[in-house]
């Protein structure tokens, strides 16, 4: 197993929010009105902490969030809601359930939601369309596993396979925008930044809950946060929460070895593309281009970027399973990066302060979204 690490000595003590507002709880208030809301667990993993030589490891377990096996509904729901307000400008009366919201939107006519996805984001957008009584078209790159495309179709969405990479699926989805179609993307491109900004804002619920749970359990605040990096939206959300105030949290980003576009961009000192095909089992992270919207926060907020191979992800899935956490391939990537640092780059781990005083936050971003593959990995 091999991994790459890029330390980012240029990371400033405090990060400019680059047009984002300060973190608030408005997305959390929306999420509390969605069917099945409950804060996801924050699980302590003492055996993994001992394995890594750190004080504490806590994983925010997003294996089940609002009835879906991923955190992605947090960004998709907030982005859809805000985009509906911006485009339709409805005269909404106070509402307490999504059914009441849908009833108020009915006079404005049906809309179609469109997204590109490797699985979880598209299913979340499709779920929002179903809740509002609208249609959805979701574009997936060739090679997306059948379990994930079936789950999207199960939400009532049309699934269209694009013969190309995730980034090419994004380009196809972007062309679908029209008077009755809202494109809900978690990555940005020139002229399209409003929706991805709201996606990043929506992810704040995950970190607000985590901070509330740490405080309730009388645990010391996090010293480190390890987040998966695809296009950079989740990493930007974490930076927005933990680095804008200069509060001393060390941020680490983890990517697949053959889709490490953020690591490559940090090394180059500017945005670069990592050409496909990207075939990591960490399918949700198979992105060749960072979002230009997320990039300034990621560039200044990450103290290190780590690229790991698939065997590290499998190892992390098994470690998490032993701790009672069901993590899919992308969900285990954060721990994969942390283990790779400890095993292969101990000097870098020491420079990053990963020692007996460290309190580390991991995010399990997905459950077993491909159940057959999950069973093979964990049993192996």
C-alpha beads as a LAMMPS data file, in Angstrom:
LAMMPS data file: protein, C-alpha beads

380 atoms
379 bonds

1 atom types
1 bond types

-500.0 500.0 xlo xhi
-500.0 500.0 ylo yhi
-500.0 500.0 zlo zhi

Masses

1 110.0

Atoms # bond

1 1 1 0.000 0.000 0.000
2 1 1 1.306 3.428 -0.912
3 1 1 0.072 6.914 -0.196
4 1 1 1.134 10.475 -0.937
5 1 1 1.104 13.414 1.439
6 1 1 1.382 17.113 0.705
7 1 1 1.882 19.376 3.693
8 1 1 0.559 22.876 3.159
9 1 1 2.839 25.309 4.998
10 1 1 1.090 28.241 3.295
11 1 1 -2.126 27.626 5.236
12 1 1 -2.777 30.865 7.167
13 1 1 -3.865 30.879 10.837
14 1 1 -7.334 32.106 9.842
15 1 1 -9.104 31.591 6.514
16 1 1 -10.963 34.255 4.536
17 1 1 -14.465 32.948 3.833
18 1 1 -14.194 33.990 0.165
19 1 1 -17.757 35.244 -0.163
20 1 1 -19.376 32.767 2.195
21 1 1 -21.206 34.153 5.181
22 1 1 -20.227 33.106 8.686
23 1 1 -21.542 29.691 9.748
24 1 1 -25.066 29.758 11.167
25 1 1 -27.853 27.314 12.013
26 1 1 -30.354 28.199 9.286
27 1 1 -29.736 24.934 7.360
28 1 1 -30.187 22.956 10.587
29 1 1 -33.578 24.593 11.121
30 1 1 -34.632 23.467 7.636
31 1 1 -33.321 19.942 8.160
32 1 1 -35.318 19.608 11.382
33 1 1 -38.491 20.047 9.302
34 1 1 -37.672 17.217 6.885
35 1 1 -39.192 13.740 7.399
36 1 1 -37.233 11.575 9.803
37 1 1 -34.800 14.198 11.079
38 1 1 -32.525 13.121 13.924
39 1 1 -28.947 14.042 14.706
40 1 1 -26.634 11.295 13.461
41 1 1 -24.406 9.555 16.034
42 1 1 -20.958 10.722 17.064
43 1 1 -19.163 7.465 17.836
44 1 1 -15.929 7.214 19.815
45 1 1 -13.398 4.643 18.593
46 1 1 -10.843 4.047 21.383
47 1 1 -9.188 1.024 19.743
48 1 1 -8.536 3.030 16.592
49 1 1 -7.169 5.901 18.686
50 1 1 -4.743 3.454 20.305
51 1 1 -3.793 2.076 16.877
52 1 1 -2.983 5.593 15.671
53 1 1 -1.331 6.854 18.858
54 1 1 -3.738 9.771 19.303
55 1 1 -5.849 10.854 22.264
56 1 1 -9.357 10.338 20.908
57 1 1 -10.995 9.487 17.583
58 1 1 -14.659 10.317 17.046
59 1 1 -16.559 9.565 13.851
60 1 1 -19.667 11.437 12.780
61 1 1 -21.620 8.505 11.371
62 1 1 -23.691 9.526 8.326
63 1 1 -24.570 5.954 7.324
64 1 1 -28.235 6.920 7.766
65 1 1 -29.295 10.538 7.329
66 1 1 -32.928 11.505 6.775
67 1 1 -33.689 8.050 5.424
68 1 1 -30.739 7.955 3.017
69 1 1 -27.318 6.280 3.411
70 1 1 -25.270 9.472 3.111
71 1 1 -24.816 13.033 4.363
72 1 1 -25.470 14.418 0.866
73 1 1 -29.141 15.179 1.570
74 1 1 -27.958 17.980 3.874
75 1 1 -26.466 19.963 0.993
76 1 1 -29.041 18.938 -1.598
77 1 1 -32.048 19.890 0.525
78 1 1 -30.712 23.312 1.500
79 1 1 -29.635 24.047 -2.083
80 1 1 -32.991 22.999 -3.549
81 1 1 -34.883 25.063 -0.995
82 1 1 -32.783 28.166 -1.527
83 1 1 -32.853 27.797 -5.316
84 1 1 -36.640 27.456 -5.268
85 1 1 -36.892 30.668 -3.258
86 1 1 -34.514 32.453 -5.626
87 1 1 -36.090 31.281 -8.904
88 1 1 -39.801 31.088 -8.093
89 1 1 -39.866 33.896 -5.518
90 1 1 -42.888 32.271 -3.861
91 1 1 -44.994 34.123 -1.328
92 1 1 -44.591 31.466 1.347
93 1 1 -46.544 31.363 4.557
94 1 1 -44.952 29.750 7.599
95 1 1 -44.669 25.983 7.140
96 1 1 -43.637 23.154 9.426
97 1 1 -43.535 20.092 7.152
98 1 1 -42.259 19.518 3.635
99 1 1 -45.778 18.500 2.627
100 1 1 -46.982 21.982 3.586
101 1 1 -44.135 23.496 1.574
102 1 1 -45.002 21.374 -1.475
103 1 1 -48.648 22.416 -1.239
104 1 1 -47.664 26.097 -1.251
105 1 1 -45.414 25.575 -4.293
106 1 1 -48.054 23.694 -6.303
107 1 1 -49.613 26.853 -7.872
108 1 1 -46.201 27.715 -9.395
109 1 1 -46.300 24.571 -11.530
110 1 1 -44.064 21.487 -11.597
111 1 1 -40.332 21.723 -12.020
112 1 1 -37.601 19.212 -12.866
113 1 1 -34.427 18.802 -10.811
114 1 1 -31.216 17.734 -12.572
115 1 1 -27.859 16.641 -11.157
116 1 1 -24.716 14.717 -12.010
117 1 1 -23.518 12.163 -9.510
118 1 1 -21.457 9.125 -8.647
119 1 1 -24.400 8.056 -6.490
120 1 1 -25.201 9.825 -3.247
121 1 1 -25.695 13.441 -4.343
122 1 1 -27.948 12.400 -7.206
123 1 1 -30.075 10.211 -4.975
124 1 1 -30.443 13.102 -2.522
125 1 1 -31.565 15.465 -5.304
126 1 1 -34.005 12.808 -6.538
127 1 1 -35.406 12.466 -3.002
128 1 1 -36.003 16.211 -2.811
129 1 1 -37.818 16.121 -6.161
130 1 1 -40.028 13.305 -4.904
131 1 1 -40.844 15.178 -1.679
132 1 1 -41.882 18.250 -3.682
133 1 1 -43.865 16.239 -6.232
134 1 1 -41.479 17.102 -9.066
135 1 1 -39.521 15.015 -11.592
136 1 1 -35.764 14.458 -11.595
137 1 1 -33.125 13.479 -14.144
138 1 1 -29.803 12.249 -12.776
139 1 1 -26.712 11.805 -14.953
140 1 1 -24.158 9.198 -13.876
141 1 1 -20.751 8.363 -15.379
142 1 1 -20.246 5.052 -17.125
143 1 1 -19.263 2.345 -14.682
144 1 1 -21.445 3.541 -11.797
145 1 1 -22.426 0.385 -9.942
146 1 1 -25.926 -0.931 -10.465
147 1 1 -26.833 -0.768 -6.767
148 1 1 -26.375 2.997 -6.783
149 1 1 -28.210 3.647 -10.054
150 1 1 -31.081 1.432 -8.890
151 1 1 -31.313 3.385 -5.649
152 1 1 -31.590 6.644 -7.603
153 1 1 -34.247 5.169 -9.880
154 1 1 -36.047 3.968 -6.778
155 1 1 -36.599 7.609 -5.846
156 1 1 -38.615 8.004 -9.044
157 1 1 -35.844 9.678 -11.041
158 1 1 -34.786 9.125 -14.630
159 1 1 -31.177 7.874 -14.642
160 1 1 -29.037 8.668 -17.705
161 1 1 -25.603 7.081 -18.163
162 1 1 -22.942 9.362 -19.653
163 1 1 -20.142 7.607 -21.525
164 1 1 -17.370 9.405 -19.718
165 1 1 -16.128 10.557 -16.318
166 1 1 -17.988 12.256 -13.501
167 1 1 -16.690 15.603 -14.736
168 1 1 -18.163 14.912 -18.175
169 1 1 -21.475 13.996 -16.552
170 1 1 -21.409 17.397 -14.837
171 1 1 -20.986 19.089 -18.226
172 1 1 -23.952 17.185 -19.662
173 1 1 -26.164 18.034 -16.682
174 1 1 -25.264 21.720 -16.928
175 1 1 -26.723 21.882 -20.433
176 1 1 -30.143 20.769 -19.174
177 1 1 -30.976 24.071 -17.475
178 1 1 -34.094 25.776 -18.823
179 1 1 -37.142 27.711 -17.617
180 1 1 -38.588 24.708 -15.784
181 1 1 -35.394 22.806 -14.912
182 1 1 -33.213 23.557 -11.893
183 1 1 -29.670 22.157 -12.016
184 1 1 -28.551 21.219 -8.499
185 1 1 -24.784 20.657 -8.622
186 1 1 -22.291 20.481 -5.772
187 1 1 -19.481 21.738 -7.998
188 1 1 -19.190 25.135 -9.642
189 1 1 -18.216 26.474 -13.071
190 1 1 -18.057 29.994 -14.541
191 1 1 -21.459 31.621 -14.121
192 1 1 -22.750 28.868 -11.837
193 1 1 -21.824 29.382 -8.188
194 1 1 -25.037 30.110 -6.297
195 1 1 -26.261 26.514 -5.915
196 1 1 -22.854 24.987 -5.014
197 1 1 -22.468 27.708 -2.377
198 1 1 -25.762 26.610 -0.832
199 1 1 -24.655 22.968 -0.943
200 1 1 -21.594 23.884 1.136
201 1 1 -23.791 25.841 3.557
202 1 1 -26.125 22.847 3.909
203 1 1 -23.318 20.637 5.140
204 1 1 -22.900 22.918 8.170
205 1 1 -25.557 20.871 9.984
206 1 1 -23.125 17.953 10.230
207 1 1 -20.545 20.084 12.045
208 1 1 -23.070 21.965 14.193
209 1 1 -24.382 18.631 15.443
210 1 1 -20.850 17.339 16.058
211 1 1 -19.941 20.363 18.165
212 1 1 -23.176 20.077 20.141
213 1 1 -22.517 16.380 20.796
214 1 1 -18.947 16.957 21.960
215 1 1 -20.127 19.651 24.344
216 1 1 -22.936 17.434 25.672
217 1 1 -20.481 14.587 26.327
218 1 1 -17.991 16.919 28.028
219 1 1 -15.279 16.042 25.514
220 1 1 -12.506 18.509 24.731
221 1 1 -13.005 20.398 21.444
222 1 1 -11.648 18.844 18.278
223 1 1 -7.995 19.518 17.547
224 1 1 -8.100 17.841 14.103
225 1 1 -10.748 17.287 11.433
226 1 1 -10.222 14.785 8.626
227 1 1 -12.555 15.123 5.639
228 1 1 -12.982 13.425 2.295
229 1 1 -12.243 15.536 -0.775
230 1 1 -14.033 15.044 -4.063
231 1 1 -14.803 18.393 -5.669
232 1 1 -14.128 19.998 -2.272
233 1 1 -17.614 20.937 -1.031
234 1 1 -17.461 18.995 2.253
235 1 1 -13.896 20.151 2.872
236 1 1 -14.976 23.760 2.262
237 1 1 -17.810 23.328 4.764
238 1 1 -15.387 21.993 7.368
239 1 1 -12.935 24.835 6.746
240 1 1 -15.792 27.339 7.014
241 1 1 -16.691 25.915 10.419
242 1 1 -13.284 25.234 11.952
243 1 1 -10.772 27.553 10.298
244 1 1 -12.456 30.905 9.698
245 1 1 -12.027 31.952 13.324
246 1 1 -8.434 30.809 13.626
247 1 1 -9.443 28.401 16.412
248 1 1 -6.499 26.070 15.894
249 1 1 -8.179 23.016 14.336
250 1 1 -5.795 21.173 12.012
251 1 1 -7.531 20.204 8.759
252 1 1 -6.615 17.137 6.685
253 1 1 -8.150 16.244 3.305
254 1 1 -8.169 12.712 1.850
255 1 1 -8.556 11.686 -1.825
256 1 1 -8.149 8.558 -3.987
257 1 1 -4.660 8.182 -5.425
258 1 1 -5.790 8.396 -9.059
259 1 1 -8.211 11.318 -8.514
260 1 1 -6.146 13.496 -6.179
261 1 1 -7.035 16.768 -7.867
262 1 1 -6.818 18.896 -4.713
263 1 1 -3.416 17.481 -3.746
264 1 1 -2.176 18.120 -7.299
265 1 1 -3.583 21.651 -7.231
266 1 1 -1.896 22.401 -3.910
267 1 1 1.394 21.140 -5.309
268 1 1 0.954 23.263 -8.450
269 1 1 -0.140 26.369 -6.581
270 1 1 -3.355 26.619 -8.614
271 1 1 -6.257 24.622 -10.004
272 1 1 -5.253 21.651 -12.147
273 1 1 -7.188 18.733 -13.596
274 1 1 -6.288 15.092 -13.047
275 1 1 -7.394 13.311 -16.229
276 1 1 -9.590 10.233 -16.022
277 1 1 -10.652 7.585 -16.090
278 1 1 -10.920 7.586 -12.300
279 1 1 -11.615 4.040 -11.170
280 1 1 -11.166 4.057 -7.406
281 1 1 -13.680 2.083 -5.347
282 1 1 -14.101 5.388 -3.445
283 1 1 -16.598 6.303 -6.143
284 1 1 -17.933 9.444 -4.497
285 1 1 -14.431 10.934 -4.596
286 1 1 -13.652 10.137 -8.248
287 1 1 -13.432 13.769 -9.322
288 1 1 -10.780 15.159 -11.634
289 1 1 -11.394 18.877 -11.053
290 1 1 -11.827 20.765 -7.768
291 1 1 -14.780 23.107 -7.586
292 1 1 -13.480 26.645 -8.232
293 1 1 -15.944 27.871 -5.599
294 1 1 -14.558 25.565 -2.896
295 1 1 -10.922 25.950 -3.951
296 1 1 -9.994 29.165 -2.054
297 1 1 -11.248 27.693 1.234
298 1 1 -9.632 24.310 0.582
299 1 1 -6.348 25.882 -0.558
300 1 1 -6.026 28.015 2.573
301 1 1 -7.819 25.746 5.013
302 1 1 -6.163 22.350 4.588
303 1 1 -2.927 21.752 6.471
304 1 1 -2.323 18.556 4.500
305 1 1 -3.726 16.561 1.602
306 1 1 -3.400 12.784 1.562
307 1 1 -3.936 10.477 -1.418
308 1 1 -4.616 6.822 -0.642
309 1 1 -5.071 3.672 -2.697
310 1 1 -8.072 1.387 -2.611
311 1 1 -6.487 -1.165 -0.290
312 1 1 -6.215 1.526 2.394
313 1 1 -9.951 2.182 1.982
314 1 1 -10.719 -1.522 2.386
315 1 1 -8.566 -1.692 5.513
316 1 1 -10.395 1.319 6.953
317 1 1 -13.790 -0.230 6.187
318 1 1 -12.812 -3.292 8.208
319 1 1 -11.458 -1.208 11.101
320 1 1 -14.672 0.800 11.258
321 1 1 -16.809 -2.343 11.037
322 1 1 -14.929 -3.733 14.041
323 1 1 -15.910 -0.542 15.876
324 1 1 -19.567 -0.948 14.978
325 1 1 -19.610 1.638 12.160
326 1 1 -20.878 0.600 8.707
327 1 1 -18.853 2.656 6.226
328 1 1 -18.862 2.424 2.452
329 1 1 -15.726 2.911 0.412
330 1 1 -15.884 6.721 0.348
331 1 1 -17.137 6.821 3.926
332 1 1 -13.991 5.061 5.160
333 1 1 -11.592 7.274 3.197
334 1 1 -10.945 9.704 6.049
335 1 1 -9.742 6.932 8.331
336 1 1 -7.766 5.462 5.422
337 1 1 -5.826 8.713 5.189
338 1 1 -5.224 8.848 8.918
339 1 1 -3.924 5.257 8.999
340 1 1 -1.710 5.928 5.974
341 1 1 -0.179 8.910 7.773
342 1 1 0.551 6.857 10.885
343 1 1 1.974 3.865 9.016
344 1 1 3.822 5.445 6.097
345 1 1 4.477 9.068 7.062
346 1 1 5.081 9.183 10.840
347 1 1 7.227 12.312 10.593
348 1 1 4.434 14.176 8.806
349 1 1 1.948 12.898 11.395
350 1 1 4.100 14.338 14.174
351 1 1 4.407 17.674 12.364
352 1 1 0.624 17.768 12.125
353 1 1 0.253 17.241 15.867
354 1 1 -1.283 13.756 15.701
355 1 1 -0.187 12.720 19.186
356 1 1 -1.660 11.717 22.533
357 1 1 -3.313 15.129 22.956
358 1 1 -5.139 15.028 19.621
359 1 1 -8.957 14.848 19.498
360 1 1 -9.755 13.826 15.921
361 1 1 -13.062 14.190 14.067
362 1 1 -13.703 11.777 11.189
363 1 1 -16.784 11.742 8.966
364 1 1 -18.295 8.504 7.746
365 1 1 -19.911 10.082 4.708
366 1 1 -21.855 6.997 3.572
367 1 1 -23.066 3.608 4.626
368 1 1 -23.010 0.444 2.532
369 1 1 -24.302 1.982 -0.694
370 1 1 -23.065 -1.087 -2.597
371 1 1 -24.082 -3.854 -0.152
372 1 1 -22.509 -6.750 -2.068
373 1 1 -19.142 -4.990 -2.354
374 1 1 -19.316 -4.005 1.315
375 1 1 -19.902 -7.596 2.382
376 1 1 -16.957 -8.806 0.286
377 1 1 -14.588 -6.215 1.719
378 1 1 -15.536 -6.613 5.361
379 1 1 -15.544 -10.412 5.244
380 1 1 -12.166 -10.323 3.519

Bonds

1 1 1 2
2 1 2 3
3 1 3 4
4 1 4 5
5 1 5 6
6 1 6 7
7 1 7 8
8 1 8 9
9 1 9 10
10 1 10 11
11 1 11 12
12 1 12 13
13 1 13 14
14 1 14 15
15 1 15 16
16 1 16 17
17 1 17 18
18 1 18 19
19 1 19 20
20 1 20 21
21 1 21 22
22 1 22 23
23 1 23 24
24 1 24 25
25 1 25 26
26 1 26 27
27 1 27 28
28 1 28 29
29 1 29 30
30 1 30 31
31 1 31 32
32 1 32 33
33 1 33 34
34 1 34 35
35 1 35 36
36 1 36 37
37 1 37 38
38 1 38 39
39 1 39 40
40 1 40 41
41 1 41 42
42 1 42 43
43 1 43 44
44 1 44 45
45 1 45 46
46 1 46 47
47 1 47 48
48 1 48 49
49 1 49 50
50 1 50 51
51 1 51 52
52 1 52 53
53 1 53 54
54 1 54 55
55 1 55 56
56 1 56 57
57 1 57 58
58 1 58 59
59 1 59 60
60 1 60 61
61 1 61 62
62 1 62 63
63 1 63 64
64 1 64 65
65 1 65 66
66 1 66 67
67 1 67 68
68 1 68 69
69 1 69 70
70 1 70 71
71 1 71 72
72 1 72 73
73 1 73 74
74 1 74 75
75 1 75 76
76 1 76 77
77 1 77 78
78 1 78 79
79 1 79 80
80 1 80 81
81 1 81 82
82 1 82 83
83 1 83 84
84 1 84 85
85 1 85 86
86 1 86 87
87 1 87 88
88 1 88 89
89 1 89 90
90 1 90 91
91 1 91 92
92 1 92 93
93 1 93 94
94 1 94 95
95 1 95 96
96 1 96 97
97 1 97 98
98 1 98 99
99 1 99 100
100 1 100 101
101 1 101 102
102 1 102 103
103 1 103 104
104 1 104 105
105 1 105 106
106 1 106 107
107 1 107 108
108 1 108 109
109 1 109 110
110 1 110 111
111 1 111 112
112 1 112 113
113 1 113 114
114 1 114 115
115 1 115 116
116 1 116 117
117 1 117 118
118 1 118 119
119 1 119 120
120 1 120 121
121 1 121 122
122 1 122 123
123 1 123 124
124 1 124 125
125 1 125 126
126 1 126 127
127 1 127 128
128 1 128 129
129 1 129 130
130 1 130 131
131 1 131 132
132 1 132 133
133 1 133 134
134 1 134 135
135 1 135 136
136 1 136 137
137 1 137 138
138 1 138 139
139 1 139 140
140 1 140 141
141 1 141 142
142 1 142 143
143 1 143 144
144 1 144 145
145 1 145 146
146 1 146 147
147 1 147 148
148 1 148 149
149 1 149 150
150 1 150 151
151 1 151 152
152 1 152 153
153 1 153 154
154 1 154 155
155 1 155 156
156 1 156 157
157 1 157 158
158 1 158 159
159 1 159 160
160 1 160 161
161 1 161 162
162 1 162 163
163 1 163 164
164 1 164 165
165 1 165 166
166 1 166 167
167 1 167 168
168 1 168 169
169 1 169 170
170 1 170 171
171 1 171 172
172 1 172 173
173 1 173 174
174 1 174 175
175 1 175 176
176 1 176 177
177 1 177 178
178 1 178 179
179 1 179 180
180 1 180 181
181 1 181 182
182 1 182 183
183 1 183 184
184 1 184 185
185 1 185 186
186 1 186 187
187 1 187 188
188 1 188 189
189 1 189 190
190 1 190 191
191 1 191 192
192 1 192 193
193 1 193 194
194 1 194 195
195 1 195 196
196 1 196 197
197 1 197 198
198 1 198 199
199 1 199 200
200 1 200 201
201 1 201 202
202 1 202 203
203 1 203 204
204 1 204 205
205 1 205 206
206 1 206 207
207 1 207 208
208 1 208 209
209 1 209 210
210 1 210 211
211 1 211 212
212 1 212 213
213 1 213 214
214 1 214 215
215 1 215 216
216 1 216 217
217 1 217 218
218 1 218 219
219 1 219 220
220 1 220 221
221 1 221 222
222 1 222 223
223 1 223 224
224 1 224 225
225 1 225 226
226 1 226 227
227 1 227 228
228 1 228 229
229 1 229 230
230 1 230 231
231 1 231 232
232 1 232 233
233 1 233 234
234 1 234 235
235 1 235 236
236 1 236 237
237 1 237 238
238 1 238 239
239 1 239 240
240 1 240 241
241 1 241 242
242 1 242 243
243 1 243 244
244 1 244 245
245 1 245 246
246 1 246 247
247 1 247 248
248 1 248 249
249 1 249 250
250 1 250 251
251 1 251 252
252 1 252 253
253 1 253 254
254 1 254 255
255 1 255 256
256 1 256 257
257 1 257 258
258 1 258 259
259 1 259 260
260 1 260 261
261 1 261 262
262 1 262 263
263 1 263 264
264 1 264 265
265 1 265 266
266 1 266 267
267 1 267 268
268 1 268 269
269 1 269 270
270 1 270 271
271 1 271 272
272 1 272 273
273 1 273 274
274 1 274 275
275 1 275 276
276 1 276 277
277 1 277 278
278 1 278 279
279 1 279 280
280 1 280 281
281 1 281 282
282 1 282 283
283 1 283 284
284 1 284 285
285 1 285 286
286 1 286 287
287 1 287 288
288 1 288 289
289 1 289 290
290 1 290 291
291 1 291 292
292 1 292 293
293 1 293 294
294 1 294 295
295 1 295 296
296 1 296 297
297 1 297 298
298 1 298 299
299 1 299 300
300 1 300 301
301 1 301 302
302 1 302 303
303 1 303 304
304 1 304 305
305 1 305 306
306 1 306 307
307 1 307 308
308 1 308 309
309 1 309 310
310 1 310 311
311 1 311 312
312 1 312 313
313 1 313 314
314 1 314 315
315 1 315 316
316 1 316 317
317 1 317 318
318 1 318 319
319 1 319 320
320 1 320 321
321 1 321 322
322 1 322 323
323 1 323 324
324 1 324 325
325 1 325 326
326 1 326 327
327 1 327 328
328 1 328 329
329 1 329 330
330 1 330 331
331 1 331 332
332 1 332 333
333 1 333 334
334 1 334 335
335 1 335 336
336 1 336 337
337 1 337 338
338 1 338 339
339 1 339 340
340 1 340 341
341 1 341 342
342 1 342 343
343 1 343 344
344 1 344 345
345 1 345 346
346 1 346 347
347 1 347 348
348 1 348 349
349 1 349 350
350 1 350 351
351 1 351 352
352 1 352 353
353 1 353 354
354 1 354 355
355 1 355 356
356 1 356 357
357 1 357 358
358 1 358 359
359 1 359 360
360 1 360 361
361 1 361 362
362 1 362 363
363 1 363 364
364 1 364 365
365 1 365 366
366 1 366 367
367 1 367 368
368 1 368 369
369 1 369 370
370 1 370 371
371 1 371 372
372 1 372 373
373 1 373 374
374 1 374 375
375 1 375 376
376 1 376 377
377 1 377 378
378 1 378 379
379 1 379 380
